[in-house]
Amino acid sequence: MRNTFALFLILISFLAFNFPVKAEQNNNKTSRKQLPPLTGGIQENDFLKGSSQPGERPTGFIKDSLTGDPISNAEVSIPDKGLSTQSKQDGSFNLNLNGENGNFILSVKKDGYLPYALNVKKGSLDNPFNLHIEKQSGQLIVDSDIHHLGDNNYSLNSANAGAFRLPSEGPTFIKEFYLESLPPNGMILKIGSIIGLDTIASQQLGQSQISAYSTPLSIFVNSVKIAEISVNADNKTIPIHNGVLKPHSKNLLVFQTGVNQVVGIAGQMDYDDIEFIHILLEKTK
């Protein structure tokens, strides 16, 4: 009987001391989740304190995606418009968009963080917003610049044509990247933003209003086509199988813009004009 009672006390002690610990651990895990990349509805007092000048209405705030803390000295830009600024001590930034219309790519860069891009309309920046960026942790930044592919021959009714101010680099983008080893589950290619696609799919979504259409953007790794992209989007993710990648070697990434299905002057090829920014590689989880 004594042995039974002793076992009962041991069981009660085990439950009392272990279950609260497990609950606390679960709560800690929940608090470590990444915050949503973009949130709006910033209150008035959020931008009338800190380093912002009284009465100054910032475009938004740059914050850490894990802690929510403000990030200072982040480069915030709209490359096509030639606009650039840095976030202040409270994370606030201001871009002068007076007189600017249409869609364009907004870019955020900060040492130690992954570059972030967003396809925005001028009206969507009328109210301040929080933009959360993620710390770099094992990801490979392949390219962090904006690129314009095509032939500089496009209709004003094509997707986001009003945003283009950079000259075309031609129909093809080529970039090398080195991999020391291959992760067991392959990798993911991420593209920050893509605008300008005049495919059938983009027309069906109302992104393009031209009568003709182009073929999709094709993406190759080591001469193997890994994707075709038909829709203008942010944070596009593309899986890459290990059979395509080369360890201990340079790998070749190629973007090939689409071809418009209307023959140009004197039978010349008419390439789709597009722009994209920020290319990353990370391990598949």
Disulfide bonds with the S-S distance in Angstrom:
none
